[in-house]
Amino acid sequence: MVLSINVAVLLAVIIVVRLRRRTHARSRNDEKLTVVIVLVFGVLIAPTAFGQTILDVANQLAQGVTQSGSP
């Protein structure tokens, strides 16, 4: 039996576990490591269909905000 672990899923679990901790319990280095993990997660998920869907939704939201500010 071969066990395959998707790195993006593993990073998502690590992110959730790290962000559940209380803010005042984190050191500055701990926060920097969390930022690096989130950036790597973003790079891994960006080329996937799910990542493209998130990008499309973010673009639509940005366009909606931009258009709502114009007269």
URFEN-V637886 format. One record per pair of residues at least 6 apart in sequence whose C-alpha atoms are under 8 Angstrom apart, sorted by the first residue. I is the first residue (numbers start at 1). J is the second residue. If there is no record, write none. Layout:
I/J + I/J
This chain:
8/41 + 8/44 + 8/45 + 11/37 + 11/38 + 11/41 + 12/41 + 15/34 + 15/37 + 15/38 + 18/34 + 45/51 + 46/52
